[in-house]
Amino acid sequence: DPKAGKTDPDAPSKGRRSMTELRHALDAFDALNAQDPNVELDGTGAERPKELLYAERMSAVLTKFSPDADEALQLACRAQHLERWRTPRSDFPDGRTGYLKWRSEAKREHSRRAQAVLREVGFDDAMCERVAVLIEKRGLRSDEGVQCLEDVACLVFLRFYWSAFHAKHTDDKLVGVLNKTWAKMSERGHAEALTLPFDEASVALLRQAG
């Protein structure tokens, strides 16, 4: 067959198919997060669904922090809190034990929902599993992708949510939170965090924590 070994120029390449699947998955994640009944003000003062805004911030920070991030990392960043309002903290006991149980259950639920979306749009089992590893933060420190996702999540917290958190807690509590946040980040994450526009009070706390 003279055509054997040749590529049909009209057939979609694997790369183009993959990009289409990526776009469809991101759009599907956004459509789900847009259903969040909780709203938050964005940088312009407009009300936005809370988890949709969070997902957009995760993607934006990933693009700046790791512009060459692979598809799995892009997907995991966008789905990090996928439909989080469906696993409310109030369903779990008070205290640290209840908090940790909630966090663990929420990660598994985000992972499960993300994998369902990925399968619907055509991603294979290998991609679904990789995104699950990232969202569930399996192998923090030893897995470069998991560490990058953790850095991005910490940077998003510090950039967009720290000020409101700062206003609600004592300095002792804030230093403790900063210590835990700092400990989860890589050196590259630390360097990026130090470029964020903190106020003087936050800088002083960061110095105590760091």
PyMOL commands that set and color helices and strands:
alter all, ss='L'
color gray80, all
select helices_A, chain A and resi 14-33+50-65+71-79+84-86+89-91+95-121+125-135+144-168+171-184+187-193+200-209
alter helices_A, ss='H'
color red, helices_A
select strands_A, chain A and resi 39-41+47-49
alter strands_A, ss='S'
color yellow, strands_A
deselect
rebuild
show_as cartoon
